[in-house]
Amino acid sequence: MEGRIFFQIKDLKKHLTVNGFTQYTSNKIGYVLKEIDGATKTFWNVRGKGVHVWSIPEKHFNDNMIVAKREIPQFKEDQVL
């Protein structure tokens, strides 16, 4: 478990919303996470309650990171038809 960042999508979504990024639903966030090299979805039992968590290797983060390392993909429903 060392060398990985663990989080729940609901907490990531809350962080993104607080920082003004409201374009993605939880499903879209999950889709993007699946695309990240080394990202995994796990089920933990915490105090008798099931919790779904994602983890990403620390190599995808940089202490001095100001800009995201990847571009945000366009989804079909985001495009004006």
N, C-alpha and C positions, 0 to 999 in steps of 0.2 A: 504494500500500500504506500510505501514511501516513494516520493518522486511523482506523485499524482495529486491533482486538485479535485476534491469531491464537492458536489453541490446538487441541489434539487432544481428542476426547471422553474418551479414557482419562485424560488429565491432569485434565480438569474433574471426571470421576467420582471420581478419587482425592481431589481437593480437597474435594468434597462429602462423601465418606465420612469424611475426617479431621474434618470439622466437624459430624458427626452426622446428615447427610442421606443416608439409605440407601434411601429409598422408590422411587427411579427406577432402572430398568435403563438401559443405554447406548442402547437403542432409544427409550425414552421421552424421554431427554434430547435425542436427535436430533429427535424429533417437536416438542418444545418449542422447540428452536433454529429449526426451520423457520418457526415462528409469529412470530419476532422480525423486525421491520421492518429490512431491510438485511442480515440474516444470510446468509452464503454458505458453501457447502461447496466446497473446492478440492482438487485433487490436485497435490502437489509431488513433484519428484524430488530427493531429498537424498542426495548421495554415492552415487548409483546405486540408492537404495532408494525405493520409492513410499510417500508419506505423505499421508494424508487429513487436512486441517485445516479448521477452521471459522474464520470471521472475523465480527466484529460491530463496527459503527461505535462509535467512542468516545462518541458522544452518549448511548448507553445506560448510561454509567457516570458516577458523580459521586464526587469525592474524599472527600466527607463522607457517602457512602452508608452507612446503617446497616440499612435495611430494603429488601428487594427492591422493584423498581418495578412488578412485576406479580404477580398472584395465581397460585398453582399450580393448574392445572386438574385436575379429577377424571377419572380414566380408568375405563372400564366395569369392568375387572377389579379395580379398587381398591374398588369398591362391594360391600357384602355383599348377596348375593341371598337 
